[in-house]
Amino acid sequence: SMVKDYLNRSKLGLEIYEASSGEMGVTKASCVKPDIVLMDINLPNANGLVAAKTIKEDHPDCNVIFLTIFGVEVFKKAAETIRAKAFICKNDVYEQLLPEIKKCL
């Protein structure tokens, strides 16, 4: 993905895992126990908010950063409810993502 390529070029030395759906994300997170999860709200067969909430319940120290085209207030509120670290609109990814990741590291 473009975000993965961008992060690989960032020189932060991140180990990156991808999941193609919310369910896969939850499963992978339970195995990998990541420090940071980048989550889209609109996912195939699932809602990213639900997947992120499950990951946070299983792994409370995980930092969740939402990346979404939906900069909708109701989603931002839901992201706050699950204590997401950041909520980034996809247009702002290149300005905001690395600073947010660095805050989590």
Secondary structure, 3 states (H helix, E strand, C coil): CHHHHHHHCCCCCCCCCCCCCHHHHHHHHHHHCCCEEEEECEECCEEHHHHHHHHHHHCCCCEEEEEECCCCHHHHHHHHHCCCCEEEEHHHHHHHHHHHHHHHC
